[in-house]
Amino acid sequence: MFWDDIIEAGDPRWEESLRRCPRHDFYHLPDYVALEAERRSGQAKAYLCQQDGGLVLVPYIESPVPLVMQPGGEAPNDVLAPYGYCGPLLYSDGGERESAQFFSLALSRLAEHLRHRNICSMLLRLHPLFPLPTEAFRAQGRLVFHGETVWSDLRDTPEQIWSDTRGRYRSYIHALQRQGFRVELDPAGREMFTFIDLYYETMRRVHASPEYFFSMDYFRSLQRLLGPRFMLAHVRSPAGEIVSSSIFTVCQGVVQYYLSGNNIGEEGANALKLLLHEVRGWAQATGQEKFHFGGGVGARKDSLFQFKSGFSSRRAPFYTWRMVVDDENYSRLCRRWERLNRVDADPIDGYFPAYRKMIPPQERQTERRCA
């Protein structure tokens, strides 16, 4: 029997589907998608498809096109990805071929649903650790490869994991341990405000874009909705000061290194190495299977990626899936964006959807002078 529909965060079928799906992450939880939807001024929804023994679940945010882009007429919506790796989930008790066929059918049906719901475009971020049949994505839209993420297999022995850690990191870790730096697990979030201060300080130091400055309410809501899946951890100096602090998540055997804040200078950076090493050891000791460090900003091979790659030689591909659902509306919005910014809109494999790209005023004026 085949059945599919668009459901909302309060629908019990969302949680039921996750219980049936042995491989999912906290990004797929309805409460997390709802938290992200509130931050993005949208609605938390998911496409659910069931057939015989299988299911496909695609969580997303449905958000109206910005007002500046829609001066008149009926306003279309976009399908946006929550922050992180909230890609489609596939569960099937059939063989590889049957699973791929079912997944392809589900994605084609998803496209039909979106066309009937006044959706202009769709962007989803695939989970690097949950590979899916790629041909189904290419048949319905554009699959864009961005780069690789770093992860450790916690089913390896502690000796294998340690030997796979960069030699210079091992020296820093040993040195900090000898000096009296210690790691402190804080699942109750007692030092949440200390973490937030360090996080904001770090984001300002690296000139992060505004979207990374999550509110204090966001952090508290995240902790509340994750419950036992939430872990805050810190490094204390010999003097008792917290010099590095990070949020980790634990879900279905996958530990995510989520957000981090560190003191300025080399002490904070090296303390983070100690923190990641010991939390990874804790994750292995508690029976988790994978530790995901993530990748660079935008999956680029930048300094953040180079830092993370010192912990493991294992890599996973990161893709986004894009679809122009309404070609006429998409073209109209891109033309309006170009008139407002006086630059060409990005192609589908660039910033997507192109009409949501924010250009700082100083860059816009530079572009105009060049033109």
Beta strands, then each sheet from edge to edge (+ up, - down):
strand 1: 2-8
strand 2: 43-51
strand 3: 54-64
strand 4: 77-80
strand 5: 89-91
strand 6: 119-125
strand 7: 142-153
strand 8: 182-185
strand 9: 230-236
strand 10: 242-251
strand 11: 254-262
strand 12: 290-294
strand 13: 315-324
sheet 1: 1+ 2- 3+ 4- 6- 13+ 7- 12+ 11+ 10- 9+ 8-
sheet 2: 1+ 2- 3+ 5-
end
